[in-house]
Amino acid sequence: MKAVSSLSRFMRTLLAVLFCPVFFVFVSCSFFGPDEAETPEVSTEAEPAAETDAAEQPKPAVEINAPLVIPPAPDYANPASWVRMGAGDSILPEFEVFYIYPTLFQNKLRPVMDHRFDRIRTKASDYIDLTFGLLTDPVHPLKLYAPFVRQADYSTVLETDFASDLNDTLLQYGIEDTKTAFQYFMKFFHKPGMPYVLIGHSQGASDLYELLRTTPEITPESGFAAAYLAGLPKKTATEIGRDFAGREIRLGRAGGDTGVILIWNTIAKDAGDNIFTVPGGAVINPVNWKTDDTPADLPESQATGYYYVSEKEPAGTFKASLLNGVHADPARGALIVNLPGDSQYDASAQMGEGIFHANDIFFFAEFLRDNMVHRAAAWRGEYAQPE
């Protein structure tokens, strides 16, 4: 891993993010977002004619007791069903990324995400621009594939028991779409001999975990280098071992192992109970890639940006802070982050005091970027065939 970047380098990156037009669009709709308009505009770009015609008809008001609306599954042969389809900095990437976004909306009346709606499309696109603006390293180019999936809304996710069978919940639609999109990716986009990584956050991490669990074709030999499942709720090492028994996929234990699953849920040391962590939950430190309580080696405080939620400021405001320390806590199944006392994450305690869930990736973007490069190189050293 490269040495920790200087504060000046981080601030240049942060300023670039803060002042790009895309960011201003993004901050107008928060991470989980307020309830969507009940009849948002439907995108007609590259949609089938029947859907386009239907979208142009007058939209009836949504009744409080209206039946549940399940939108049709995306057609991944249609480019409009992808937020990003092979975006990259080079025609010669070093690895591929298959990414699933987190929960991005809240609408109790239409709790299953419909990618035909313009506002939904904008939210997903802007969020991915923001995330991969921090994760992309032009020196080591990647190709990004990110499908639209029918995720459940924020309220539904909070009410979900992640220890149960998710196929019996509204999360099943995002899981189904993730599987279908990945199959399309492997058949039509993936370049044999090229490593790929999976990245998902929150509900997106849950989607990818179910993909991994139910898809035996995903193996290191097929290109799978690592799955970064930030914010995956309540998975223990015992459960993961059982789910992947007899397969080459396992929990990551170091910074350069391949064919691995990497999980962390970020909290403050004095945080209370939350829906994401469980005693004995799987956790790795995304700074030093250790699974014990060894503190990350930060020679000086690491500059970081964090997603800030406050009733007094625009939703999604990014602020600069200093990461004073990070360590895994295996007993709590959590990643403990020390921040200065004046760096409130969430003034409204939206997800509980000291729950840094929205920052599971943003706190550590630079470390994740370096580690993706490292693991892709490790995969090539182990599995790539000589030309």
LUMVOMAR-261310 format. One record per residue (C-alpha): y, x, z; residue in three letters. Coordinates in Angstrom, 1 decimal, padded with zeros to 4 digits. Last residue first. Layout:
N
<banu y="Y" x="X" z="Z" domar="ALA"/>
...
//
This chain:
387
<banu y="-014.7" x="000.6" z="-023.0" domar="GLU"/>
<banu y="-016.0" x="001.3" z="-019.5" domar="PRO"/>
<banu y="-017.0" x="-001.9" z="-017.6" domar="GLN"/>
<banu y="-014.7" x="-003.0" z="-014.8" domar="ALA"/>
<banu y="-016.6" x="-003.9" z="-011.6" domar="TYR"/>
<banu y="-015.9" x="-001.4" z="-008.8" domar="GLU"/>
<banu y="-012.8" x="000.5" z="-010.0" domar="GLY"/>
<banu y="-011.5" x="-002.6" z="-011.7" domar="ARG"/>
<banu y="-011.9" x="-004.5" z="-008.4" domar="TRP"/>
<banu y="-010.1" x="-001.9" z="-006.4" domar="ALA"/>
<banu y="-007.2" x="-001.9" z="-008.9" domar="ALA"/>
<banu y="-007.0" x="-005.7" z="-008.5" domar="ALA"/>
<banu y="-007.1" x="-005.3" z="-004.7" domar="ARG"/>
<banu y="-004.2" x="-002.8" z="-004.7" domar="HIS"/>
<banu y="-002.0" x="-004.9" z="-007.0" domar="VAL"/>
<banu y="-002.6" x="-008.0" z="-005.0" domar="MET"/>
<banu y="-001.9" x="-005.9" z="-001.9" domar="ASN"/>
<banu y="001.5" x="-004.8" z="-003.1" domar="ASP"/>
<banu y="002.6" x="-008.4" z="-003.9" domar="ARG"/>
<banu y="001.2" x="-009.6" z="-000.6" domar="LEU"/>
<banu y="003.2" x="-007.0" z="001.3" domar="PHE"/>
<banu y="006.4" x="-007.9" z="-000.5" domar="GLU"/>
<banu y="005.9" x="-011.6" z="000.0" domar="ALA"/>
<banu y="005.1" x="-011.4" z="003.8" domar="PHE"/>
<banu y="007.6" x="-013.7" z="005.4" domar="PHE"/>
<banu y="007.7" x="-015.9" z="002.3" domar="PHE"/>
<banu y="004.0" x="-016.5" z="002.2" domar="ILE"/>
<banu y="003.3" x="-018.1" z="005.6" domar="ASP"/>
<banu y="006.9" x="-019.1" z="005.8" domar="ASN"/>
<banu y="006.6" x="-022.9" z="005.6" domar="ALA"/>
<banu y="004.0" x="-022.7" z="008.4" domar="HIS"/>
<banu y="006.2" x="-020.9" z="010.9" domar="PHE"/>
<banu y="005.3" x="-023.1" z="013.9" domar="ILE"/>
<banu y="007.5" x="-021.9" z="016.8" domar="GLY"/>
<banu y="008.3" x="-025.3" z="018.1" domar="GLU"/>
<banu y="006.5" x="-028.0" z="016.2" domar="GLY"/>
<banu y="006.3" x="-029.1" z="012.6" domar="MET"/>
<banu y="009.9" x="-030.4" z="012.2" domar="GLN"/>
<banu y="011.2" x="-028.4" z="015.1" domar="ALA"/>
<banu y="014.7" x="-029.7" z="014.2" domar="SER"/>
<banu y="016.3" x="-026.2" z="014.4" domar="ALA"/>
<banu y="013.4" x="-024.8" z="012.4" domar="ASP"/>
<banu y="013.1" x="-021.0" z="012.0" domar="TYR"/>
<banu y="015.6" x="-020.0" z="014.6" domar="GLN"/>
<banu y="016.7" x="-016.4" z="014.1" domar="SER"/>
<banu y="018.8" x="-015.8" z="017.2" domar="ASP"/>
<banu y="016.0" x="-014.6" z="019.4" domar="GLY"/>
<banu y="015.0" x="-011.9" z="016.9" domar="PRO"/>
<banu y="011.6" x="-012.5" z="015.3" domar="LEU"/>
<banu y="008.1" x="-011.6" z="016.5" domar="ASN"/>
<banu y="005.3" x="-013.0" z="014.4" domar="VAL"/>
<banu y="001.8" x="-013.9" z="015.7" domar="ILE"/>
<banu y="-000.9" x="-014.7" z="013.2" domar="LEU"/>
<banu y="-003.3" x="-017.3" z="014.5" domar="ALA"/>
<banu y="-006.9" x="-018.0" z="015.3" domar="GLY"/>
<banu y="-006.0" x="-018.3" z="019.0" domar="ARG"/>
<banu y="-008.6" x="-015.9" z="020.1" domar="ALA"/>
<banu y="-008.3" x="-013.8" z="016.9" domar="PRO"/>
<banu y="-004.6" x="-013.1" z="017.5" domar="ASP"/>
<banu y="-003.4" x="-011.2" z="014.5" domar="ALA"/>
<banu y="-000.3" x="-009.0" z="014.9" domar="HIS"/>
<banu y="003.2" x="-008.9" z="013.5" domar="VAL"/>
<banu y="006.3" x="-007.2" z="014.8" domar="GLY"/>
<banu y="010.1" x="-007.0" z="014.6" domar="ASN"/>
<banu y="010.5" x="-008.8" z="011.3" domar="LEU"/>
<banu y="014.2" x="-008.8" z="010.8" domar="LEU"/>
<banu y="016.1" x="-011.7" z="009.4" domar="SER"/>
<banu y="017.8" x="-012.8" z="006.2" domar="ALA"/>
<banu y="018.2" x="-016.5" z="005.6" domar="LYS"/>
<banu y="017.0" x="-018.9" z="003.0" domar="PHE"/>
<banu y="018.2" x="-022.5" z="003.1" domar="THR"/>
<banu y="015.4" x="-025.0" z="002.3" domar="GLY"/>
<banu y="017.3" x="-028.1" z="003.3" domar="ALA"/>
<banu y="021.0" x="-027.6" z="003.3" domar="PRO"/>
<banu y="022.4" x="-027.0" z="006.8" domar="GLU"/>
<banu y="023.1" x="-029.0" z="010.0" domar="LYS"/>
<banu y="019.8" x="-030.8" z="010.2" domar="GLU"/>
<banu y="018.1" x="-027.5" z="010.0" domar="SER"/>
<banu y="015.1" x="-026.1" z="008.1" domar="VAL"/>
<banu y="015.1" x="-022.4" z="007.3" domar="TYR"/>
<banu y="012.8" x="-020.6" z="004.9" domar="TYR"/>
<banu y="012.6" x="-017.0" z="005.7" domar="TYR"/>
<banu y="013.7" x="-013.8" z="004.1" domar="GLY"/>
<banu y="012.5" x="-010.5" z="005.4" domar="THR"/>
<banu y="013.8" x="-007.1" z="006.4" domar="ALA"/>
<banu y="011.2" x="-005.1" z="008.2" domar="GLN"/>
<banu y="012.3" x="-003.6" z="011.5" domar="SER"/>
<banu y="011.6" x="000.1" z="011.4" domar="GLU"/>
<banu y="008.4" x="002.2" z="011.3" domar="PRO"/>
<banu y="006.5" x="-001.1" z="010.9" domar="LEU"/>
<banu y="002.8" x="-000.4" z="011.6" domar="ASP"/>
<banu y="001.4" x="-003.9" z="012.1" domar="ALA"/>
<banu y="000.1" x="-004.5" z="015.6" domar="PRO"/>
<banu y="-003.6" x="-004.2" z="016.1" domar="THR"/>
<banu y="-004.8" x="-007.6" z="017.4" domar="ASP"/>
<banu y="-008.0" x="-007.6" z="015.3" domar="ASP"/>
<banu y="-008.4" x="-008.9" z="011.8" domar="THR"/>
<banu y="-006.6" x="-006.0" z="010.1" domar="LYS"/>
<banu y="-004.8" x="-006.3" z="006.7" domar="TRP"/>
<banu y="-001.8" x="-004.1" z="007.9" domar="ASN"/>
<banu y="000.9" x="-006.6" z="006.7" domar="VAL"/>
<banu y="-001.1" x="-009.7" z="005.8" domar="PRO"/>
<banu y="-002.7" x="-009.7" z="009.3" domar="ASN"/>
<banu y="-006.0" x="-011.5" z="009.0" domar="ILE"/>
<banu y="-007.1" x="-014.8" z="010.6" domar="VAL"/>
<banu y="-010.2" x="-017.0" z="010.8" domar="ALA"/>
<banu y="-010.0" x="-019.5" z="013.6" domar="GLY"/>
<banu y="-011.5" x="-018.6" z="017.0" domar="GLY"/>
<banu y="-009.3" x="-021.1" z="018.7" domar="PRO"/>
<banu y="-007.9" x="-023.5" z="016.1" domar="VAL"/>
<banu y="-004.8" x="-023.2" z="014.0" domar="THR"/>
<banu y="-003.2" x="-025.5" z="011.4" domar="PHE"/>
<banu y="-002.6" x="-028.8" z="013.1" domar="ILE"/>
<banu y="-000.5" x="-027.4" z="015.9" domar="ASN"/>
<banu y="-000.8" x="-026.5" z="019.6" domar="ASP"/>
<banu y="002.2" x="-024.7" z="021.1" domar="GLY"/>
<banu y="004.2" x="-021.7" z="020.0" domar="ALA"/>
<banu y="005.0" x="-019.0" z="022.6" domar="ASP"/>
<banu y="003.9" x="-016.1" z="020.5" domar="LYS"/>
<banu y="005.6" x="-017.5" z="017.4" domar="ALA"/>
<banu y="003.3" x="-018.9" z="014.6" domar="ILE"/>
<banu y="001.9" x="-017.9" z="011.2" domar="THR"/>
<banu y="-001.4" x="-019.2" z="009.9" domar="ASN"/>
<banu y="-003.5" x="-016.6" z="008.2" domar="TRP"/>
<banu y="-006.5" x="-016.5" z="005.8" domar="ILE"/>
<banu y="-007.9" x="-014.0" z="003.3" domar="LEU"/>
<banu y="-011.1" x="-014.8" z="001.4" domar="ILE"/>
<banu y="-012.9" x="-011.9" z="-000.2" domar="VAL"/>
<banu y="-014.6" x="-010.8" z="-003.5" domar="GLY"/>
<banu y="-012.9" x="-007.5" z="-003.1" domar="THR"/>
<banu y="-012.1" x="-005.1" z="-000.2" domar="ASP"/>
<banu y="-008.9" x="-003.1" z="-000.3" domar="GLY"/>
<banu y="-006.8" x="-004.0" z="002.7" domar="GLY"/>
<banu y="-009.5" x="-004.6" z="005.2" domar="ALA"/>
<banu y="-011.8" x="-007.3" z="006.7" domar="ARG"/>
<banu y="-011.7" x="-010.0" z="004.1" domar="GLY"/>
<banu y="-014.0" x="-013.0" z="004.8" domar="LEU"/>
<banu y="-016.9" x="-013.3" z="002.4" domar="ARG"/>
<banu y="-017.9" x="-014.1" z="-001.2" domar="ILE"/>
<banu y="-021.1" x="-012.5" z="-002.4" domar="GLU"/>
<banu y="-023.1" x="-015.6" z="-002.0" domar="ARG"/>
<banu y="-026.2" x="-016.4" z="000.1" domar="GLY"/>
<banu y="-024.2" x="-018.1" z="002.8" domar="ALA"/>
<banu y="-020.8" x="-019.1" z="001.6" domar="PHE"/>
<banu y="-020.2" x="-022.3" z="003.6" domar="ASP"/>
<banu y="-022.1" x="-021.0" z="006.6" domar="ARG"/>
<banu y="-020.0" x="-017.8" z="006.8" domar="GLY"/>
<banu y="-016.9" x="-019.8" z="006.4" domar="ILE"/>
<banu y="-017.9" x="-022.1" z="009.3" domar="GLU"/>
<banu y="-018.7" x="-019.1" z="011.5" domar="THR"/>
<banu y="-015.4" x="-017.3" z="010.6" domar="ALA"/>
<banu y="-013.5" x="-020.4" z="011.7" domar="THR"/>
<banu y="-011.4" x="-022.6" z="009.4" domar="LYS"/>
<banu y="-008.7" x="-024.7" z="011.0" domar="LYS"/>
<banu y="-006.0" x="-025.3" z="008.4" domar="PRO"/>
<banu y="-005.4" x="-023.0" z="005.4" domar="LEU"/>
<banu y="-001.8" x="-021.7" z="005.9" domar="GLY"/>
<banu y="-002.1" x="-018.9" z="003.4" domar="ALA"/>
<banu y="-005.3" x="-018.9" z="001.4" domar="LEU"/>
<banu y="-005.1" x="-015.6" z="-000.5" domar="TYR"/>
<banu y="-008.3" x="-015.5" z="-002.5" domar="ALA"/>
<banu y="-009.5" x="-012.1" z="-003.7" domar="ALA"/>
<banu y="-010.9" x="-010.1" z="-006.7" domar="ALA"/>
<banu y="-012.8" x="-012.7" z="-008.7" domar="PHE"/>
<banu y="-013.5" x="-011.3" z="-012.1" domar="GLY"/>
<banu y="-016.9" x="-012.7" z="-013.0" domar="SER"/>
<banu y="-018.7" x="-009.9" z="-011.2" domar="GLU"/>
<banu y="-016.8" x="-010.7" z="-008.0" domar="PRO"/>
<banu y="-018.3" x="-014.2" z="-008.1" domar="THR"/>
<banu y="-017.0" x="-017.7" z="-008.9" domar="ILE"/>
<banu y="-019.9" x="-019.3" z="-010.7" domar="GLU"/>
<banu y="-021.1" x="-020.7" z="-007.3" domar="PRO"/>
<banu y="-018.2" x="-023.3" z="-007.5" domar="THR"/>
<banu y="-018.4" x="-025.7" z="-004.5" domar="THR"/>
<banu y="-017.1" x="-023.5" z="-001.7" domar="ARG"/>
<banu y="-014.6" x="-021.7" z="-003.9" domar="LEU"/>
<banu y="-013.0" x="-024.9" z="-005.2" domar="LEU"/>
<banu y="-013.0" x="-026.4" z="-001.7" domar="GLU"/>
<banu y="-011.1" x="-023.3" z="-000.5" domar="TYR"/>
<banu y="-008.8" x="-023.6" z="-003.4" domar="LEU"/>
<banu y="-007.8" x="-027.2" z="-002.6" domar="ASP"/>
<banu y="-007.3" x="-026.2" z="001.1" domar="SER"/>
<banu y="-005.1" x="-023.4" z="000.1" domar="ALA"/>
<banu y="-003.0" x="-025.7" z="-002.0" domar="GLY"/>
<banu y="-002.7" x="-028.1" z="000.9" domar="GLN"/>
<banu y="-001.2" x="-025.2" z="002.9" domar="SER"/>
<banu y="-000.6" x="-022.3" z="000.5" domar="HIS"/>
<banu y="-002.7" x="-021.2" z="-002.4" domar="GLY"/>
<banu y="-003.3" x="-018.0" z="-004.3" domar="ILE"/>
<banu y="-006.4" x="-017.1" z="-006.3" domar="LEU"/>
<banu y="-006.8" x="-013.6" z="-007.7" domar="VAL"/>
<banu y="-008.0" x="-012.5" z="-011.1" domar="TYR"/>
<banu y="-009.6" x="-009.3" z="-012.4" domar="PRO"/>
<banu y="-009.8" x="-008.8" z="-016.2" domar="MET"/>
<banu y="-013.1" x="-007.9" z="-017.7" domar="GLY"/>
<banu y="-013.4" x="-011.2" z="-019.5" domar="PRO"/>
<banu y="-009.9" x="-012.6" z="-020.2" domar="LYS"/>
<banu y="-009.3" x="-015.9" z="-018.5" domar="HIS"/>
<banu y="-007.5" x="-018.4" z="-020.6" domar="PHE"/>
<banu y="-009.8" x="-020.8" z="-022.4" domar="PHE"/>
<banu y="-013.0" x="-021.2" z="-020.4" domar="LYS"/>
<banu y="-011.9" x="-019.7" z="-017.0" domar="MET"/>
<banu y="-008.6" x="-021.6" z="-017.0" domar="PHE"/>
<banu y="-010.3" x="-024.9" z="-018.1" domar="TYR"/>
<banu y="-012.8" x="-024.6" z="-015.2" domar="GLN"/>
<banu y="-009.9" x="-023.8" z="-012.9" domar="PHE"/>
<banu y="-008.0" x="-026.9" z="-014.0" domar="ALA"/>
<banu y="-011.0" x="-029.1" z="-013.4" domar="THR"/>
<banu y="-011.7" x="-027.7" z="-009.9" domar="LYS"/>
<banu y="-008.0" x="-027.9" z="-008.9" domar="THR"/>
<banu y="-007.8" x="-031.5" z="-010.3" domar="ASP"/>
<banu y="-010.8" x="-032.6" z="-008.1" domar="GLU"/>
<banu y="-009.3" x="-030.9" z="-005.0" domar="ILE"/>
<banu y="-005.9" x="-032.5" z="-005.7" domar="GLY"/>
<banu y="-007.6" x="-035.9" z="-006.0" domar="TYR"/>
<banu y="-009.8" x="-035.5" z="-002.9" domar="GLN"/>
<banu y="-006.7" x="-035.0" z="-000.7" domar="LEU"/>
<banu y="-006.5" x="-038.8" z="-000.5" domar="LEU"/>
<banu y="-009.4" x="-038.7" z="001.9" domar="THR"/>
<banu y="-013.2" x="-039.2" z="001.8" domar="ASP"/>
<banu y="-013.6" x="-036.0" z="-000.3" domar="ASN"/>
<banu y="-011.9" x="-034.2" z="002.5" domar="LEU"/>
<banu y="-015.1" x="-034.3" z="004.6" domar="ASP"/>
<banu y="-013.9" x="-033.9" z="008.2" domar="SER"/>
<banu y="-012.7" x="-030.8" z="010.1" domar="ALA"/>
<banu y="-009.4" x="-031.0" z="008.2" domar="PHE"/>
<banu y="-008.6" x="-034.3" z="010.0" domar="ASP"/>
<banu y="-005.7" x="-035.6" z="007.9" domar="THR"/>
<banu y="-002.7" x="-037.4" z="009.4" domar="GLU"/>
<banu y="-000.4" x="-034.5" z="008.7" domar="LEU"/>
<banu y="-001.6" x="-034.4" z="005.1" domar="VAL"/>
<banu y="-001.0" x="-038.1" z="004.6" domar="THR"/>
<banu y="002.6" x="-037.8" z="005.9" domar="SER"/>
<banu y="003.3" x="-034.8" z="003.6" domar="TYR"/>
<banu y="002.1" x="-036.4" z="000.4" domar="ASP"/>
<banu y="-001.3" x="-036.0" z="-001.2" domar="ALA"/>
<banu y="-001.8" x="-033.7" z="-004.1" domar="GLN"/>
<banu y="-002.4" x="-034.7" z="-007.7" domar="ARG"/>
<banu y="-002.5" x="-031.3" z="-009.3" domar="VAL"/>
<banu y="-000.2" x="-029.7" z="-011.8" domar="PHE"/>
<banu y="-001.7" x="-026.4" z="-012.9" domar="PRO"/>
<banu y="-000.4" x="-022.9" z="-012.1" domar="ALA"/>
<banu y="-001.5" x="-019.9" z="-014.2" domar="TYR"/>
<banu y="000.4" x="-016.7" z="-013.8" domar="LEU"/>
<banu y="-000.2" x="-013.5" z="-015.7" domar="LYS"/>
<banu y="000.4" x="-010.3" z="-013.8" domar="LEU"/>
<banu y="002.5" x="-007.2" z="-014.4" domar="PRO"/>
<banu y="002.3" x="-004.1" z="-012.2" domar="HIS"/>
<banu y="005.7" x="-002.4" z="-012.6" domar="VAL"/>
<banu y="007.4" x="-005.8" z="-012.9" domar="PRO"/>
<banu y="006.2" x="-006.7" z="-009.4" domar="ASP"/>
<banu y="006.1" x="-010.5" z="-009.0" domar="THR"/>
<banu y="005.7" x="-012.0" z="-005.5" domar="LEU"/>
<banu y="009.3" x="-012.7" z="-004.6" domar="LEU"/>
<banu y="010.3" x="-014.3" z="-007.9" domar="GLY"/>
<banu y="006.8" x="-015.7" z="-007.7" domar="PHE"/>
<banu y="007.7" x="-018.0" z="-004.8" domar="THR"/>
<banu y="011.1" x="-019.1" z="-006.1" domar="LEU"/>
<banu y="009.9" x="-019.8" z="-009.6" domar="ASP"/>
<banu y="006.9" x="-021.6" z="-008.2" domar="ILE"/>
<banu y="009.1" x="-023.8" z="-006.0" domar="TYR"/>
<banu y="011.4" x="-024.6" z="-009.0" domar="ASP"/>
<banu y="008.5" x="-025.7" z="-011.2" domar="SER"/>
<banu y="006.9" x="-027.8" z="-008.6" domar="ALA"/>
<banu y="010.1" x="-029.6" z="-007.6" domar="LYS"/>
<banu y="011.1" x="-030.1" z="-011.2" domar="THR"/>
<banu y="007.8" x="-031.6" z="-012.2" domar="ARG"/>
<banu y="007.9" x="-034.0" z="-009.2" domar="ILE"/>
<banu y="011.5" x="-035.0" z="-010.1" domar="ARG"/>
<banu y="010.5" x="-035.7" z="-013.7" domar="ASP"/>
<banu y="007.6" x="-037.9" z="-012.9" domar="PHE"/>
<banu y="004.6" x="-037.3" z="-015.1" domar="ARG"/>
<banu y="003.1" x="-035.0" z="-012.5" domar="HIS"/>
<banu y="002.1" x="-037.9" z="-010.2" domar="ASP"/>
<banu y="001.5" x="-036.9" z="-006.6" domar="MET"/>
<banu y="-000.6" x="-039.3" z="-004.5" domar="VAL"/>
<banu y="001.2" x="-040.9" z="-001.6" domar="PRO"/>
<banu y="003.1" x="-043.6" z="-003.6" domar="ARG"/>
<banu y="004.4" x="-045.9" z="-000.9" domar="LEU"/>
<banu y="004.3" x="-043.3" z="001.8" domar="LYS"/>
<banu y="006.3" x="-040.9" z="-000.3" domar="ASN"/>
<banu y="006.7" x="-037.3" z="000.9" domar="GLN"/>
<banu y="006.8" x="-034.3" z="-001.5" domar="PHE"/>
<banu y="005.9" x="-030.7" z="-002.0" domar="LEU"/>
<banu y="002.6" x="-030.1" z="-000.3" domar="THR"/>
<banu y="001.6" x="-026.6" z="-001.2" domar="PRO"/>
<banu y="001.3" x="-025.1" z="-004.8" domar="TYR"/>
<banu y="-002.0" x="-024.0" z="-006.4" domar="ILE"/>
<banu y="-002.1" x="-020.6" z="-008.1" domar="TYR"/>
<banu y="-004.5" x="-018.9" z="-010.5" domar="PHE"/>
<banu y="-003.2" x="-015.3" z="-010.8" domar="VAL"/>
<banu y="-004.3" x="-012.9" z="-013.5" domar="GLU"/>
<banu y="-004.5" x="-009.1" z="-013.4" domar="PHE"/>
<banu y="-003.1" x="-005.9" z="-014.8" domar="GLU"/>
<banu y="-001.1" x="-007.7" z="-017.5" domar="PRO"/>
<banu y="-000.8" x="-006.4" z="-021.0" domar="LEU"/>
<banu y="001.2" x="-009.0" z="-022.8" domar="ILE"/>
<banu y="003.8" x="-008.3" z="-020.3" domar="SER"/>
<banu y="006.1" x="-009.9" z="-017.7" domar="ASP"/>
<banu y="004.0" x="-013.0" z="-017.2" domar="GLY"/>
<banu y="003.6" x="-016.7" z="-017.7" domar="ALA"/>
<banu y="000.1" x="-017.7" z="-018.7" domar="GLY"/>
<banu y="000.4" x="-021.4" z="-018.3" domar="MET"/>
<banu y="002.9" x="-022.3" z="-015.6" domar="ARG"/>
<banu y="003.5" x="-025.8" z="-014.3" domar="VAL"/>
<banu y="000.6" x="-026.9" z="-016.4" domar="TRP"/>
<banu y="-000.3" x="-030.5" z="-017.3" domar="SER"/>
<banu y="002.5" x="-030.5" z="-020.0" domar="ALA"/>
<banu y="000.5" x="-027.9" z="-021.9" domar="PRO"/>
<banu y="-002.1" x="-030.6" z="-022.7" domar="ASN"/>
<banu y="-005.7" x="-029.3" z="-022.7" domar="ALA"/>
<banu y="-005.4" x="-029.6" z="-019.0" domar="TYR"/>
<banu y="-005.3" x="-033.4" z="-019.1" domar="ASP"/>
<banu y="-003.9" x="-034.4" z="-015.7" domar="PRO"/>
<banu y="-005.9" x="-037.1" z="-013.8" domar="ALA"/>
<banu y="-004.4" x="-040.5" z="-014.0" domar="PRO"/>
<banu y="-002.1" x="-041.7" z="-011.2" domar="PRO"/>
<banu y="-003.7" x="-043.4" z="-008.1" domar="ILE"/>
<banu y="-001.4" x="-046.3" z="-007.0" domar="VAL"/>
<banu y="-002.4" x="-047.8" z="-003.7" domar="LEU"/>
<banu y="-001.8" x="-051.6" z="-003.8" domar="PRO"/>
<banu y="001.7" x="-052.8" z="-003.0" domar="ALA"/>
<banu y="002.3" x="-053.9" z="000.6" domar="ASN"/>
<banu y="005.8" x="-052.5" z="000.8" domar="ILE"/>
<banu y="006.5" x="-053.6" z="-002.8" domar="GLU"/>
<banu y="007.5" x="-051.1" z="-005.4" domar="VAL"/>
<banu y="010.2" x="-052.6" z="-007.7" domar="ALA"/>
<banu y="009.1" x="-053.1" z="-011.3" domar="PRO"/>
<banu y="009.9" x="-050.3" z="-013.8" domar="LYS"/>
<banu y="011.2" x="-051.5" z="-017.2" domar="PRO"/>
<banu y="009.1" x="-050.0" z="-020.0" domar="GLN"/>
<banu y="009.8" x="-046.4" z="-021.1" domar="GLU"/>
<banu y="007.0" x="-045.0" z="-019.0" domar="ALA"/>
<banu y="004.5" x="-047.2" z="-020.6" domar="ALA"/>
<banu y="005.5" x="-046.0" z="-024.1" domar="ASP"/>
<banu y="005.2" x="-042.4" z="-023.0" domar="THR"/>
<banu y="001.8" x="-043.0" z="-021.4" domar="GLU"/>
<banu y="000.5" x="-044.6" z="-024.6" domar="ALA"/>
<banu y="002.0" x="-041.8" z="-026.7" domar="ALA"/>
<banu y="000.3" x="-039.0" z="-024.8" domar="PRO"/>
<banu y="002.7" x="-036.9" z="-022.9" domar="GLU"/>
<banu y="004.2" x="-033.7" z="-024.4" domar="ALA"/>
<banu y="007.5" x="-034.2" z="-022.6" domar="GLU"/>
<banu y="007.8" x="-037.8" z="-021.5" domar="THR"/>
<banu y="008.7" x="-037.0" z="-017.9" domar="SER"/>
<banu y="008.8" x="-040.1" z="-015.8" domar="VAL"/>
<banu y="012.1" x="-040.9" z="-013.9" domar="GLU"/>
<banu y="011.5" x="-041.7" z="-010.3" domar="PRO"/>
<banu y="010.7" x="-045.3" z="-009.3" domar="THR"/>
<banu y="010.3" x="-045.2" z="-005.5" domar="GLU"/>
<banu y="012.7" x="-042.3" z="-005.1" domar="ALA"/>
<banu y="010.7" x="-039.7" z="-003.3" domar="GLU"/>
<banu y="010.7" x="-039.7" z="000.5" domar="ASP"/>
<banu y="012.4" x="-036.5" z="001.7" domar="PRO"/>
<banu y="011.0" x="-033.2" z="000.7" domar="GLY"/>
<banu y="008.1" x="-031.2" z="002.1" domar="PHE"/>
<banu y="009.7" x="-027.9" z="001.3" domar="PHE"/>
<banu y="013.1" x="-029.5" z="001.0" domar="SER"/>
<banu y="014.8" x="-030.9" z="-002.1" domar="CYS"/>
<banu y="018.3" x="-029.8" z="-002.9" domar="SER"/>
<banu y="017.2" x="-026.3" z="-002.0" domar="VAL"/>
<banu y="015.2" x="-026.1" z="-005.2" domar="PHE"/>
<banu y="018.0" x="-026.9" z="-007.6" domar="VAL"/>
<banu y="020.1" x="-024.2" z="-006.0" domar="PHE"/>
<banu y="017.2" x="-021.8" z="-006.2" domar="PHE"/>
<banu y="016.9" x="-022.4" z="-010.0" domar="VAL"/>
<banu y="020.5" x="-021.5" z="-010.5" domar="PRO"/>
<banu y="019.9" x="-017.9" z="-009.2" domar="CYS"/>
<banu y="022.2" x="-017.1" z="-006.3" domar="PHE"/>
<banu y="019.7" x="-017.1" z="-003.4" domar="LEU"/>
<banu y="016.9" x="-015.4" z="-005.3" domar="VAL"/>
<banu y="019.0" x="-012.5" z="-006.5" domar="ALA"/>
<banu y="020.5" x="-012.2" z="-003.1" domar="LEU"/>
<banu y="017.1" x="-011.9" z="-001.5" domar="LEU"/>
<banu y="016.0" x="-009.2" z="-003.9" domar="THR"/>
<banu y="019.1" x="-007.2" z="-003.4" domar="ARG"/>
<banu y="018.8" x="-007.8" z="000.3" domar="MET"/>
<banu y="015.2" x="-006.5" z="000.3" domar="PHE"/>
<banu y="016.1" x="-003.3" z="-001.5" domar="ARG"/>
<banu y="018.9" x="-002.7" z="001.0" domar="SER"/>
<banu y="016.7" x="-003.3" z="004.0" domar="LEU"/>
<banu y="014.3" x="-000.6" z="002.8" domar="SER"/>
<banu y="010.9" x="-001.3" z="001.5" domar="SER"/>
<banu y="007.8" x="-000.7" z="003.6" domar="VAL"/>
<banu y="005.8" x="002.1" z="002.1" domar="ALA"/>
<banu y="003.5" x="001.2" z="-000.8" domar="LYS"/>
<banu y="000.0" x="000.0" z="000.0" domar="MET"/>
//
